């Protein structure tokens, strides 16, 4: 029988591959709990996640997310990823540049019964903007919830 940690890491790996790399957005129910909370995107539920995925897939349609490292404990999985792709669509007001990007991201997931219940993310937006020649602005790429 598979341990909870093994199950959770397999769920996260599959989610990154199917949702982010293959763009299979219709299958989110397979990965997310009905009460899924997203602490990185707005609105803070499945729609926020789908909004960000659509933005990134439109701007970088050949995107590839590579898991560089993964740490799991109890109900949590933390991953360090690298996003690679080509800027062929508009991203936050910056027209396509055809620049190749390589950007780091950290994601933390809390899982319940083999599904993702919560998600946090930290994305190196400054590096992405520099790589596509975008003008920096105060609009965060991801929201940060503070009490």
PEZI-V804278 format. One line per field, one symbol per residue. ss: DSSP state (@ for helix, = for strand, . for the rest). psi: psi as a letter, one per 20 degrees, with the letter a starting at -180 (. if undefined). burial: 1 if it has 16 or more other ideal C-beta (glycine too) atoms within 10 Angstrom, else 0. Layout:
# PEZI-V804278
ss->???
psi->???
burial->???
This chain:
# PEZI-V804278
ss->...@@@@@@@@@@@@@@@@@@...@@@@@@@=======.......@@@@@@@@@@@@@@....==========..===========....=..=.....=============..=========.@@@@@@@@...............
psi->pprggggghggggggggggggikmhhkhhhhqrhkppojhqprlahhgghgggggghhhmhjqpppohqppppdjqppqpqppqapnjrpolioqpijqpqoqqqpqpqpqpljqphqpqqopmhggggghjkqpprioqhqqopp.
burial->000000011011001101110000000100111001111110010101110110111011001010000101000010101010111000100100000010101011111000111111101110011011010000001100000
